[in-house]
Structures are given as C-alpha cells and as structure tokens.
C-alpha cells in the first residue's frame, strides 16, 4: 500500500491509539511524497522525525537506526522533547502520545528505507516512555503490535529502548519488559552504570542490547583507566549474551577504541559521512 494511503488510514483511525485521549482530536500525520518526508502535527506543535545510524565498528553497514525528533512550536521555535509531555499530563494522554510518536518514527523509517526481498528492514530503535509503562496495567506492547501490523512491520524489526533507572528500580517496568520480549520485540537498556553487574536480571527479561552511561563513555575517551573499566564491562556483557552500543563515538580515536574493546555498534553525528567515504 502506498505510504500516502497508510498515512491517511492512520489519520482516520487515531482512536486506535487510545480512545480516551483528548489529543486524538488534535493530532495528524502528514506525508510529502515528493520529498518522501513524514511529519506530524500535535496540539499546534510540529514534529519532524529523524534518524542516526548505528554501525559495526568497521563502519561496513548500519546495524540499526536510532529515532530522533525535532520539535517546533507555532512560531517555529525549537522545543525540548520534554515539552511534549507537558501537553500530555494525564495517563491517557501519555499513552496516546507515546504510541503516536512511535508510529510517526515507524512511518518515517519506511519512507527512508525499502524492505529487502524478505520484507525486512534494518531495525529501528524506539523509546518507550516510563510514564506510559506505568499507566498501562498489563499486555504491554499489544496495541503497538496491532498498529505495526497495519504497516507490515513485525515486532522483531523494532528495538524498544528503556532507561536503566526505571528498569532496575520498578517491578512494574520489569514486568512490562518481559511482556515486550514475549511479543517478539528486541529490547535495549540505556544508561546502565558502568559498575552494573546484574547480568542475570537482564538475561531473564530478554534484553538484547545495552548502552552505558553516555557521560562515562565521553570520559573514557580521555582516560585509559576508565577504558580498562569499560573493557571489563563489555566483556562481562558479552559473556551474558548481550550486545553493546557505544554512543557519540565519531572520531578516529573513538572508533579505534570501540574496535579494540569489541563494541557491537557505535554511533555518532559524523559516522554516516565516514561510512560513505569508506
């Protein structure tokens, strides 16, 4: 089905995102077929999705794409992503907003990348907001799975990102993660402290990918002792069957360190250009 028709379908079925939300009457998707660009409007705010590629340490091919979001108010001023959740304070609004954003990013992903012969695309990393998780009692991921089906996308082509703090401290979030895993989504835990040693817990929940605290990673680029700690942490993660993503590693020195430490994926603002230059 052409993407224009898919976008029109979702605009006509915003009730499917959460029938109880008031925002469903103030939201819509837009698609410009000439530019292959998907955007959205939400309560007077313009949402422009984007992506950052994750590469293996040799920059041979993207292993996943991280969803990004640019937000502008009615005067064209840039807004922080947190501003969206100020318009969705009640639980029902948060649930609608979170599903709306994930569908927006999936539409954008399909506009940018054509499926292969088997109908698969490179996996897309999407956030699951902790307030959404806490607002849904059970069957986490079921509604989004049905929305993905309308796009011809399988849960296995999606990597759901959870923040480590919420995951490690909240039993309800851990139950949600197990529900996501049982539905076939791949799971990423971001912001793990470098001294984290609870690998059996992550294995039990079916987590596939982990990402360390970004501030620690940047400090490690300048400190060999921290690199040794990162090396030990990556080895422990690999021993537990987990893949490791190092973020904002986009200089030749950073890539050399990532290669030496055996990172499974790296990302950075200039990596796509470097990969093209090959």
PASEBA-1860 file (N, C-alpha, C; in nm, 3 decimals):
! residues 278
1> XXXXXXXX> 0.085/-0.120/0.000/0.000/0.000/0.000/0.089/0.125/0.000 ~ 0.062/0.223/-0.088/0.141/0.347/-0.088/0.139/0.414/0.048 ~ 0.251/0.481/0.081/0.261/0.542/0.213/0.156/0.652/0.233 ~ 0.118/0.719/0.125/0.013/0.821/0.136/-0.116/0.759/0.188 ~ -0.150/0.644/0.136/-0.272/0.576/0.181/-0.260/0.529/0.324 ~ -0.140/0.485/0.364/-0.118/0.441/0.502/-0.134/0.557/0.598 ~ -0.075/0.672/0.563/-0.088/0.791/0.647/-0.234/0.833/0.659 ~ -0.306/0.831/0.548/-0.449/0.866/0.553/-0.526/0.769/0.641
9> XXXXXXXX> -0.489/0.642/0.633/-0.556/0.541/0.716/-0.537/0.570/0.865 ~ -0.413/0.600/0.905/-0.388/0.626/1.046/-0.456/0.754/1.092 ~ -0.462/0.856/1.006/-0.532/0.979/1.045/-0.680/0.953/1.068 ~ -0.735/0.856/0.997/-0.877/0.822/1.013/-0.901/0.727/1.129 ~ -0.793/0.672/1.187/-0.807/0.572/1.293/-0.722/0.608/1.416 ~ -0.715/0.735/1.449/-0.640/0.776/1.567/-0.704/0.726/1.696 ~ -0.831/0.689/1.690/-0.895/0.629/1.807/-0.823/0.502/1.849 ~ -0.760/0.432/1.754/-0.692/0.307/1.785/-0.573/0.329/1.878
17> XXXXXXXX> -0.522/0.452/1.882/-0.406/0.481/1.967/-0.446/0.491/2.113 ~ -0.559/0.544/2.140/-0.617/0.549/2.275/-0.746/0.630/2.266 ~ -0.857/0.561/2.272/-0.987/0.624/2.251/-1.020/0.728/2.358 ~ -0.959/0.716/2.477/-0.993/0.805/2.588/-0.913/0.935/2.587 ~ -0.819/0.950/2.496/-0.731/1.068/2.497/-0.793/1.184/2.421 ~ -0.783/1.303/2.477/-0.833/1.423/2.407/-0.740/1.459/2.291 ~ -0.611/1.424/2.301/-0.515/1.461/2.198/-0.546/1.398/2.062 ~ -0.624/1.292/2.060/-0.652/1.227/1.932/-0.726/1.322/1.837
25> XXXXXXXX> -0.796/1.423/1.892/-0.864/1.521/1.809/-0.774/1.636/1.767 ~ -0.651/1.637/1.814/-0.558/1.746/1.785/-0.428/1.694/1.723 ~ -0.436/1.579/1.660/-0.316/1.516/1.605/-0.340/1.472/1.462 ~ -0.236/1.473/1.382/-0.244/1.419/1.247/-0.104/1.395/1.193 ~ -0.094/1.298/1.103/0.029/1.271/1.031/0.023/1.339/0.894 ~ 0.138/1.376/0.841/0.147/1.435/0.707/0.259/1.365/0.631 ~ 0.238/1.348/0.500/0.341/1.286/0.416/0.353/1.362/0.286 ~ 0.477/1.402/0.255/0.507/1.470/0.130/0.574/1.369/0.037
33> XXXXXXXX> 0.502/1.313/-0.061/0.561/1.209/-0.146/0.677/1.258/-0.232 ~ 0.682/1.388/-0.264/0.792/1.440/-0.345/0.924/1.438/-0.270 ~ 0.917/1.466/-0.140/1.039/1.465/-0.058/1.052/1.336/0.022 ~ 0.952/1.248/0.013/0.948/1.125/0.094/0.964/1.161/0.242 ~ 0.896/1.266/0.286/0.911/1.318/0.422/0.782/1.301/0.501 ~ 0.793/1.241/0.617/0.681/1.224/0.708/0.698/1.322/0.824 ~ 0.593/1.397/0.855/0.592/1.486/0.971/0.459/1.465/1.043 ~ 0.439/1.540/1.151/0.314/1.530/1.225/0.284/1.662/1.293
41> XXXXXXXX> 0.157/1.683/1.321/0.112/1.797/1.400/0.044/1.744/1.524 ~ 0.073/1.807/1.638/0.014/1.764/1.764/-0.013/1.886/1.851 ~ -0.139/1.920/1.864/-0.180/2.030/1.951/-0.103/2.158/1.916 ~ -0.088/2.185/1.784/-0.021/2.307/1.739/0.130/2.296/1.730 ~ 0.186/2.181/1.765/0.331/2.160/1.761/0.366/2.076/1.638 ~ 0.475/2.111/1.569/0.520/2.035/1.453/0.629/1.937/1.495 ~ 0.614/1.812/1.453/0.708/1.705/1.487/0.777/1.658/1.360 ~ 0.911/1.662/1.360/0.988/1.617/1.244/1.080/1.503/1.287
49> XXXXXXXX> 1.051/1.381/1.245/1.135/1.268/1.285/1.266/1.265/1.207 ~ 1.367/1.207/1.268/1.496/1.187/1.204/1.559/1.059/1.254 ~ 1.679/1.029/1.206/1.747/0.905/1.244/1.897/0.925/1.252 ~ 1.959/0.846/1.338/2.104/0.832/1.343/2.136/0.684/1.326 ~ 2.228/0.655/1.235/2.263/0.515/1.209/2.360/0.463/1.313 ~ 2.342/0.339/1.352/2.438/0.265/1.434/2.513/0.172/1.340 ~ 2.646/0.173/1.350/2.729/0.090/1.264/2.808/-0.010/1.348 ~ 2.851/-0.117/1.281/2.951/-0.200/1.346/3.081/-0.120/1.348
57> XXXXXXXX> 3.177/-0.165/1.426/3.296/-0.083/1.447/3.380/-0.066/1.321 ~ 3.354/-0.145/1.218/3.425/-0.130/1.091/3.352/-0.039/0.993 ~ 3.237/0.014/1.034/3.155/0.104/0.952/3.113/0.039/0.820 ~ 3.093/-0.090/0.821/3.060/-0.159/0.696/2.913/-0.144/0.658 ~ 2.824/-0.138/0.758/2.680/-0.128/0.728/2.605/-0.090/0.855 ~ 2.492/-0.020/0.842/2.411/0.009/0.961/2.356/-0.120/1.022 ~ 2.363/-0.130/1.153/2.304/-0.245/1.223/2.168/-0.207/1.283 ~ 2.141/-0.077/1.293/2.013/-0.029/1.343/2.008/0.122/1.318
65> XXXXXXXX> 1.890/0.181/1.336/1.873/0.325/1.328/1.806/0.374/1.456 ~ 1.865/0.478/1.514/1.809/0.539/1.634/1.715/0.652/1.594 ~ 1.591/0.648/1.642/1.496/0.754/1.608/1.531/0.883/1.681 ~ 1.515/0.994/1.611/1.539/1.128/1.665/1.415/1.213/1.638 ~ 1.399/1.322/1.711/1.279/1.405/1.693/1.314/1.552/1.707 ~ 1.274/1.633/1.607/1.285/1.778/1.612/1.145/1.835/1.635 ~ 1.132/1.929/1.728/1.001/1.981/1.768/1.001/2.133/1.755 ~ 0.895/2.187/1.692/0.883/2.332/1.675/0.744/2.377/1.719
73> XXXXXXXX> 0.737/2.493/1.784/0.606/2.547/1.820/0.548/2.623/1.701 ~ 0.435/2.688/1.720/0.365/2.755/1.610/0.444/2.872/1.553 ~ 0.540/2.925/1.631/0.624/3.035/1.583/0.756/2.984/1.524 ~ 0.770/2.851/1.512/0.891/2.794/1.456/1.007/2.782/1.553 ~ 0.982/2.805/1.681/1.088/2.794/1.781/1.109/2.649/1.820 ~ 1.236/2.611/1.837/1.270/2.474/1.875/1.228/2.448/2.019 ~ 1.174/2.329/2.042/1.131/2.289/2.176/1.203/2.162/2.218 ~ 1.219/2.145/2.349/1.273/2.023/2.404/1.167/1.914/2.400
81> XXXXXXXX> 1.210/1.790/2.382/1.114/1.679/2.375/1.028/1.669/2.499 ~ 1.082/1.712/2.614/1.004/1.705/2.737/0.879/1.793/2.729 ~ 0.884/1.895/2.643/0.770/1.985/2.629/0.646/1.911/2.582 ~ 0.666/1.805/2.504/0.551/1.727/2.457/0.473/1.668/2.573 ~ 0.545/1.622/2.673/0.478/1.555/2.784/0.414/1.654/2.882 ~ 0.445/1.783/2.867/0.371/1.883/2.942/0.228/1.898/2.888 ~ 0.209/1.865/2.759/0.075/1.871/2.700/-0.001/1.741/2.721 ~ 0.066/1.642/2.779/0.004/1.511/2.798/0.028/1.466/2.941
89> XXXXXXXX> -0.028/1.540/3.035/-0.001/1.511/3.175/-0.078/1.390/3.225 ~ -0.205/1.377/3.184/-0.285/1.265/3.232/-0.238/1.135/3.166 ~ -0.261/1.025/3.236/-0.213/0.894/3.190/-0.265/0.861/3.050 ~ -0.392/0.889/3.022/-0.449/0.855/2.892/-0.381/0.933/2.779 ~ -0.342/1.058/2.808/-0.275/1.139/2.707/-0.132/1.089/2.682 ~ -0.064/1.046/2.789/0.071/0.992/2.774/0.069/0.866/2.688 ~ -0.028/0.780/2.711/-0.040/0.656/2.633/-0.060/0.689/2.485 ~ -0.150/0.784/2.457/-0.174/0.823/2.317/-0.047/0.880/2.255
97> XXXXXXXX> 0.016/0.974/2.326/0.134/1.042/2.273/0.246/0.943/2.243 ~ 0.272/0.852/2.334/0.381/0.758/2.315/0.357/0.669/2.192 ~ 0.235/0.621/2.175/0.204/0.539/2.057/0.210/0.622/1.930 ~ 0.161/0.746/1.937/0.162/0.835/1.821/0.306/0.859/1.774 ~ 0.397/0.885/1.868/0.536/0.911/1.832/0.602/0.788/1.772 ~ 0.573/0.672/1.828/0.636/0.550/1.775/0.585/0.518/1.635 ~ 0.458/0.541/1.609/0.406/0.521/1.474/0.467/0.624/1.379 ~ 0.482/0.749/1.424/0.545/0.852/1.341/0.685/0.808/1.300
105> XXXXXXXX> 0.765/0.760/1.394/0.901/0.718/1.363/0.902/0.596/1.270 ~ 0.805/0.507/1.287/0.799/0.388/1.201/0.761/0.428/1.059 ~ 0.667/0.520/1.044/0.632/0.572/0.911/0.754/0.636/0.845 ~ 0.827/0.716/0.921/0.947/0.780/0.870/1.051/0.675/0.828 ~ 1.064/0.571/0.907/1.159/0.463/0.878/1.125/0.396/0.745 ~ 0.997/0.370/0.724/0.954/0.306/0.599/0.972/0.400/0.480 ~ 0.958/0.531/0.503/0.978/0.626/0.394/1.125/0.634/0.353 ~ 1.215/0.610/0.449/1.359/0.623/0.423/1.422/0.494/0.369
113> XXXXXXXX> 1.369/0.378/0.409/1.436/0.251/0.381/1.338/0.151/0.321 ~ 1.375/0.096/0.209/1.291/-0.005/0.146/1.320/-0.142/0.205 ~ 1.218/-0.224/0.224/1.240/-0.360/0.274/1.320/-0.442/0.174 ~ 1.389/-0.545/0.227/1.461/-0.635/0.138/1.363/-0.735/0.076 ~ 1.416/-0.835/0.008/1.331/-0.932/-0.062/1.240/-1.010/0.033 ~ 1.282/-1.021/0.160/1.201/-1.092/0.258/1.107/-1.001/0.336 ~ 1.103/-0.873/0.297/1.014/-0.779/0.364/1.072/-0.720/0.492 ~ 1.201/-0.739/0.516/1.264/-0.689/0.639/1.337/-0.558/0.613
121> XXXXXXXX> 1.345/-0.477/0.718/1.423/-0.354/0.714/1.520/-0.355/0.832 ~ 1.623/-0.270/0.824/1.717/-0.260/0.936/1.638/-0.216/1.060 ~ 1.664/-0.277/1.176/1.585/-0.246/1.296/1.585/-0.099/1.334 ~ 1.475/-0.057/1.393/1.455/0.082/1.437/1.445/0.086/1.588 ~ 1.522/0.176/1.650/1.519/0.193/1.796/1.416/0.298/1.832 ~ 1.321/0.258/1.915/1.213/0.348/1.958/1.208/0.354/2.110 ~ 1.179/0.472/2.162/1.167/0.487/2.307/1.029/0.446/2.355 ~ 1.027/0.391/2.476/0.903/0.368/2.549/0.912/0.454/2.675
129> XXXXXXXX> 0.826/0.552/2.685/0.832/0.645/2.798/0.791/0.573/2.926 ~ 0.865/0.598/3.034/0.836/0.528/3.160/0.697/0.561/3.213 ~ 0.645/0.680/3.182/0.509/0.713/3.228/0.406/0.631/3.153 ~ 0.433/0.600/3.027/0.344/0.513/2.951/0.342/0.374/3.014 ~ 0.459/0.320/3.043/0.467/0.186/3.102/0.389/0.179/3.232 ~ 0.404/0.280/3.314/0.336/0.277/3.444/0.186/0.301/3.430 ~ 0.142/0.361/3.319/-0.001/0.388/3.300/-0.076/0.267/3.246 ~ -0.005/0.172/3.186/-0.068/0.053/3.129/-0.053/-0.062/3.228
137> XXXXXXXX> -0.164/-0.126/3.262/-0.160/-0.228/3.366/-0.100/-0.359/3.318 ~ -0.137/-0.403/3.197/-0.092/-0.534/3.150/-0.092/-0.536/2.997 ~ -0.049/-0.649/2.940/-0.045/-0.670/2.794/0.036/-0.560/2.725 ~ 0.150/-0.528/2.781/0.234/-0.423/2.726/0.280/-0.460/2.585 ~ 0.269/-0.365/2.494/0.311/-0.385/2.357/0.205/-0.439/2.264 ~ 0.090/-0.477/2.318/-0.014/-0.540/2.235/-0.074/-0.441/2.136 ~ -0.111/-0.323/2.182/-0.173/-0.225/2.093/-0.073/-0.181/1.987 ~ 0.050/-0.153/2.027/0.150/-0.110/1.928/0.177/-0.221/1.827
145> XXXXXXXX> 0.173/-0.345/1.871/0.190/-0.457/1.779/0.082/-0.456/1.671 ~ -0.043/-0.426/1.710/-0.151/-0.420/1.612/-0.134/-0.303/1.517 ~ -0.079/-0.191/1.567/-0.052/-0.076/1.481/0.060/-0.107/1.382 ~ 0.163/-0.177/1.429/0.271/-0.217/1.341/0.221/-0.309/1.230 ~ 0.127/-0.396/1.265/0.075/-0.490/1.166/0.012/-0.416/1.048 ~ -0.048/-0.299/1.074/-0.107/-0.219/0.967/0.001/-0.166/0.872 ~ 0.124/-0.160/0.921/0.236/-0.111/0.842/0.316/-0.225/0.780 ~ 0.280/-0.347/0.811/0.356/-0.461/0.762/0.488/-0.478/0.832
153> XXXXXXXX> 0.499/-0.427/0.954/0.622/-0.435/1.032/0.603/-0.533/1.147 ~ 0.702/-0.617/1.170/0.696/-0.716/1.277/0.765/-0.661/1.402 ~ 0.721/-0.703/1.521/0.789/-0.657/1.643/0.939/-0.684/1.641 ~ 0.984/-0.793/1.577/1.126/-0.825/1.573/1.208/-0.720/1.499 ~ 1.143/-0.634/1.420/1.213/-0.529/1.347/1.223/-0.400/1.428 ~ 1.172/-0.405/1.552/1.171/-0.289/1.641/1.255/-0.320/1.764 ~ 1.339/-0.224/1.803/1.414/-0.232/1.928/1.355/-0.128/2.023 ~ 1.294/-0.173/2.130/1.234/-0.081/2.228/1.339/-0.044/2.332
161> XXXXXXXX> 1.356/0.086/2.352/1.458/0.136/2.444/1.395/0.173/2.578 ~ 1.452/0.119/2.684/1.409/0.150/2.820/1.527/0.213/2.894 ~ 1.499/0.304/2.986/1.604/0.364/3.067/1.636/0.275/3.187 ~ 1.765/0.261/3.215/1.810/0.166/3.316/1.752/0.196/3.454 ~ 1.745/0.322/3.492/1.700/0.355/3.626/1.559/0.303/3.653 ~ 1.467/0.327/3.559/1.330/0.280/3.577/1.325/0.127/3.577 ~ 1.403/0.066/3.490/1.401/-0.079/3.477/1.451/-0.147/3.604 ~ 1.559/-0.096/3.661/1.621/-0.161/3.776/1.545/-0.135/3.905
169> XXXXXXXX> 1.468/-0.026/3.910/1.405/0.012/4.036/1.256/-0.019/4.043 ~ 1.189/-0.044/3.930/1.044/-0.056/3.929/1.002/-0.196/3.881 ~ 0.942/-0.279/3.968/0.898/-0.413/3.927/0.796/-0.409/3.814 ~ 0.711/-0.305/3.810/0.612/-0.295/3.703/0.680/-0.276/3.567 ~ 0.786/-0.197/3.565/0.860/-0.177/3.441/0.926/-0.308/3.398 ~ 0.979/-0.383/3.493/1.041/-0.511/3.459/0.938/-0.608/3.403 ~ 0.818/-0.608/3.458/0.711/-0.693/3.403/0.676/-0.652/3.261 ~ 0.675/-0.520/3.238/0.645/-0.470/3.104/0.750/-0.515/3.004
177> XXXXXXXX> 0.876/-0.510/3.044/0.985/-0.551/2.956/0.972/-0.698/2.919 ~ 0.935/-0.780/3.015/0.916/-0.922/2.985/0.799/-0.942/2.888 ~ 0.695/-0.860/2.901/0.582/-0.868/2.809/0.625/-0.829/2.668 ~ 0.705/-0.722/2.656/0.756/-0.681/2.525/0.836/-0.795/2.462 ~ 0.923/-0.856/2.542/1.009/-0.963/2.490/0.926/-1.081/2.442 ~ 0.821/-1.115/2.517/0.737/-1.229/2.479/0.661/-1.202/2.349 ~ 0.639/-1.075/2.316/0.570/-1.040/2.190/0.667/-1.033/2.073 ~ 0.795/-1.049/2.098/0.891/-1.054/1.988/0.972/-0.929/1.966
185> XXXXXXXX> 0.947/-0.823/2.045/1.030/-0.703/2.032/1.171/-0.731/2.082 ~ 1.268/-0.663/2.022/1.402/-0.663/2.078/1.411/-0.549/2.180 ~ 1.496/-0.565/2.278/1.500/-0.472/2.390/1.639/-0.415/2.410 ~ 1.641/-0.285/2.439/1.765/-0.212/2.467/1.751/-0.142/2.601 ~ 1.851/-0.157/2.686/1.856/-0.084/2.813/1.966/0.019/2.802 ~ 1.930/0.145/2.822/2.024/0.257/2.805/2.056/0.320/2.939 ~ 2.180/0.368/2.952/2.219/0.440/3.073/2.260/0.350/3.187 ~ 2.302/0.228/3.159/2.347/0.139/3.266/2.473/0.195/3.332
193> XXXXXXXX> 2.478/0.194/3.465/2.602/0.235/3.531/2.714/0.137/3.497 ~ 2.835/0.187/3.491/2.947/0.104/3.447/2.980/-0.004/3.548 ~ 2.935/0.011/3.673/2.960/-0.093/3.772/2.844/-0.191/3.782 ~ 2.752/-0.183/3.685/2.637/-0.274/3.686/2.683/-0.418/3.667 ~ 2.637/-0.506/3.755/2.675/-0.647/3.747/2.556/-0.741/3.751 ~ 2.435/-0.688/3.736/2.316/-0.772/3.746/2.280/-0.833/3.610 ~ 2.375/-0.895/3.547/2.353/-0.952/3.415/2.242/-1.057/3.414 ~ 2.231/-1.145/3.515/2.123/-1.245/3.512/1.984/-1.182/3.504
201> XXXXXXXX> 1.966/-1.064/3.568/1.836/-0.996/3.562/1.803/-0.954/3.419 ~ 1.901/-0.900/3.349/1.879/-0.858/3.210/1.853/-0.979/3.120 ~ 1.926/-1.086/3.144/1.903/-1.209/3.067/1.763/-1.261/3.090 ~ 1.721/-1.259/3.214/1.588/-1.309/3.249/1.478/-1.231/3.178 ~ 1.499/-1.102/3.160/1.398/-1.017/3.096/1.408/-1.019/2.944 ~ 1.507/-1.089/2.890/1.519/-1.099/2.745/1.580/-0.978/2.678 ~ 1.659/-0.899/2.752/1.724/-0.782/2.695/1.830/-0.826/2.596 ~ 1.835/-0.759/2.479/1.931/-0.793/2.373/2.050/-0.699/2.370
209> XXXXXXXX> 2.022/-0.568/2.388/2.124/-0.464/2.373/2.135/-0.382/2.501 ~ 2.255/-0.333/2.527/2.274/-0.240/2.639/2.360/-0.123/2.591 ~ 2.342/-0.009/2.657/2.424/0.110/2.630/2.464/0.169/2.764 ~ 2.592/0.202/2.777/2.642/0.256/2.903/2.604/0.403/2.917 ~ 2.629/0.456/3.034/2.606/0.598/3.062/2.687/0.682/2.963 ~ 2.623/0.767/2.881/2.697/0.847/2.781/2.805/0.935/2.841 ~ 2.782/0.989/2.961/2.884/1.075/3.024/3.009/0.994/3.055 ~ 2.991/0.870/3.100/3.107/0.785/3.128/3.183/0.756/2.999
217> XXXXXXXX> 3.109/0.730/2.892/3.174/0.698/2.765/3.263/0.813/2.718 ~ 3.214/0.935/2.730/3.294/1.050/2.687/3.417/1.069/2.777 ~ 3.400/1.042/2.905/3.514/1.050/2.996/3.616/0.941/2.964 ~ 3.569/0.823/2.924/3.658/0.711/2.894/3.747/0.740/2.773 ~ 3.699/0.824/2.683/3.780/0.857/2.566/3.908/0.930/2.605 ~ 3.908/0.991/2.723/4.024/1.071/2.766/4.103/1.006/2.879 ~ 4.063/0.884/2.921/4.123/0.824/3.040/4.141/0.674/3.020 ~ 4.266/0.628/3.020/4.294/0.487/2.996/4.241/0.397/3.107
225> XXXXXXXX> 4.241/0.446/3.232/4.189/0.365/3.342/4.039/0.340/3.323 ~ 3.968/0.442/3.277/3.825/0.425/3.251/3.804/0.332/3.132 ~ 3.893/0.338/3.035/3.882/0.245/2.922/3.899/0.101/2.967 ~ 3.986/0.079/3.066/4.004/-0.056/3.119/3.877/-0.103/3.189 ~ 3.812/-0.013/3.261/3.684/-0.050/3.326/3.578/-0.079/3.222 ~ 3.575/0.002/3.115/3.478/-0.019/3.008/3.505/-0.153/2.939 ~ 3.630/-0.185/2.918/3.667/-0.312/2.857/3.614/-0.429/2.939 ~ 3.634/-0.424/3.070/3.587/-0.531/3.158/3.435/-0.541/3.155
233> XXXXXXXX> 3.369/-0.426/3.151/3.222/-0.423/3.148/3.168/-0.485/3.019 ~ 3.231/-0.451/2.907/3.188/-0.506/2.778/3.209/-0.657/2.776 ~ 3.323/-0.702/2.827/3.349/-0.846/2.830/3.244/-0.919/2.914 ~ 3.206/-0.860/3.027/3.104/-0.921/3.113/2.969/-0.925/3.042 ~ 2.937/-0.818/2.971/2.810/-0.814/2.897/2.809/-0.919/2.787 ~ 2.918/-0.932/2.714/2.926/-1.033/2.608/2.915/-1.173/2.665 ~ 2.974/-1.196/2.781/2.965/-1.327/2.845/2.821/-1.362/2.881 ~ 2.739/-1.258/2.904/2.597/-1.278/2.936/2.509/-1.280/2.811
241> XXXXXXXX> 2.571/-1.275/2.693/2.496/-1.281/2.568/2.436/-1.149/2.524 ~ 2.486/-1.037/2.577/2.433/-0.906/2.544/2.523/-0.834/2.443 ~ 2.462/-0.752/2.358/2.537/-0.670/2.264/2.549/-0.528/2.320 ~ 2.661/-0.464/2.290/2.693/-0.334/2.350/2.699/-0.226/2.242 ~ 2.631/-0.114/2.271/2.629/0.002/2.183/2.702/0.116/2.252 ~ 2.800/0.175/2.184/2.872/0.292/2.234/2.827/0.414/2.156 ~ 2.777/0.515/2.228/2.717/0.632/2.166/2.816/0.748/2.156 ~ 2.794/0.834/2.054/2.874/0.955/2.032/3.022/0.923/2.015
249> XXXXXXXX> 3.052/0.811/1.951/3.190/0.772/1.919/3.213/0.801/1.770 ~ 3.248/0.925/1.737/3.254/0.962/1.596/3.386/1.025/1.553 ~ 3.492/1.004/1.631/3.624/1.048/1.590/3.709/0.925/1.560 ~ 3.816/0.940/1.480/3.901/0.825/1.451/3.953/0.758/1.577 ~ 3.991/0.836/1.678/4.041/0.778/1.802/3.930/0.700/1.873 ~ 3.809/0.755/1.877/3.698/0.687/1.943/3.666/0.556/1.872 ~ 3.670/0.557/1.739/3.641/0.434/1.664/3.749/0.329/1.687 ~ 3.874/0.373/1.700/3.983/0.278/1.729/3.960/0.213/1.864
257> XXXXXXXX> 3.917/0.292/1.962/3.889/0.238/2.095/3.770/0.141/2.090 ~ 3.665/0.179/2.016/3.548/0.093/2.004/3.584/-0.040/1.940 ~ 3.669/-0.035/1.837/3.714/-0.157/1.769/3.795/-0.244/1.865 ~ 3.885/-0.180/1.940/3.971/-0.255/2.032/3.890/-0.319/2.145 ~ 3.786/-0.251/2.191/3.706/-0.302/2.302/3.601/-0.403/2.257 ~ 3.582/-0.417/2.127/3.487/-0.516/2.078/3.341/-0.473/2.084 ~ 3.316/-0.342/2.070/3.177/-0.294/2.070/3.101/-0.351/1.951 ~ 2.974/-0.381/1.972/2.890/-0.437/1.865/2.833/-0.329/1.775
265> XXXXXXXX> 2.819/-0.207/1.829/2.766/-0.097/1.750/2.818/0.034/1.804 ~ 2.841/0.130/1.713/2.882/0.265/1.752/2.794/0.364/1.678 ~ 2.777/0.482/1.735/2.701/0.586/1.668/2.763/0.721/1.699 ~ 2.743/0.814/1.607/2.794/0.949/1.625/2.747/1.036/1.510 ~ 2.750/1.166/1.531/2.692/1.259/1.435/2.759/1.253/1.299 ~ 2.888/1.215/1.292/2.961/1.217/1.165/2.989/1.079/1.108 ~ 2.934/0.976/1.169/2.968/0.841/1.125/2.911/0.808/0.987 ~ 2.791/0.856/0.957/2.731/0.824/0.826/2.819/0.877/0.714
273> XXXXXX> 2.873/0.997/0.731/2.962/1.055/0.630/3.090/0.972/0.619 ~ 3.144/0.930/0.733/3.265/0.849/0.732/3.241/0.715/0.664 ~ 3.123/0.657/0.688/3.090/0.528/0.627/3.081/0.540/0.475 ~ 3.024/0.651/0.427/3.012/0.672/0.283/3.150/0.688/0.218 ~ 3.240/0.754/0.292/3.373/0.776/0.237/3.453/0.646/0.237 ~ 3.412/0.554/0.329/3.458/0.419/0.337/3.601/0.391/0.342
END
